[in-house]
Amino acid sequence: MKTSFTSLIALSGFFAGVFSAPTVEVAGIEKRQTSSAISIVSSLYATVQQHTGAINSTTSTLTSSSSAAEKAAAQASIQSAISSITTAVQGSTSQIHTLAKSNKRDVSTGLEVRQAADTNELAALVEDLLLDISGALNNIIATLGLTGLLNFLTPLVGSLSNLLLALEVVVNNLLAIVQALLDGL
């Protein structure tokens, strides 16, 4: 009986050590993934701010009495900026996909630790990104109307959707967090 009890204690200690080890590894991977995702989205946000700034600057010079030539030139400039934003979003999405593939976590154990502060920081960055783009699009619609924007709006919306879906793989519930932040506005 003594041998069985001692073996049971030793085995339970062994199993406890084995099952607790992936928790630390998963936490490290999650932290790295979230931190890398934050740097990717931060870089994207900086790029988007440059282009939305150019869009806002262009739209601010237009009035209802602007000539058709001025509006056409503004529209060409705006479409170029929207295309650049779309390309930047697609590039960031590709980086997020690469990040998710390179840092596969062991889901067979069901152990997963999220870093709440990093998740909230990433969600706030995504919210700022979406609001910045939305503000620029609102300015375009207010000055030029929706018609000229539709050709470039579909690829932009598609690339933003793909970015959010890619980020959801890295950070669970990110979409719910961003939705809660946007609903609170």
Secondary structure, DSSP 8 states (H G I E B T S, - for coil): -HHHHHHHHHHHHHHHHHHHHHHHHHHHHHHHHHHHHHHHHHHHHHHHHHHHHHHHHHHHT--TT--HHHHHHHHHHHHHHHHHHHHHHHHHHHHHHHHHHHT---TTS------HHHHHHHHHHHHHHHHHHHHHHHHHHHHH-SGGGHHHHHHHHHHHHHHHHHHHHHSTTHHHHHHHHHHT-
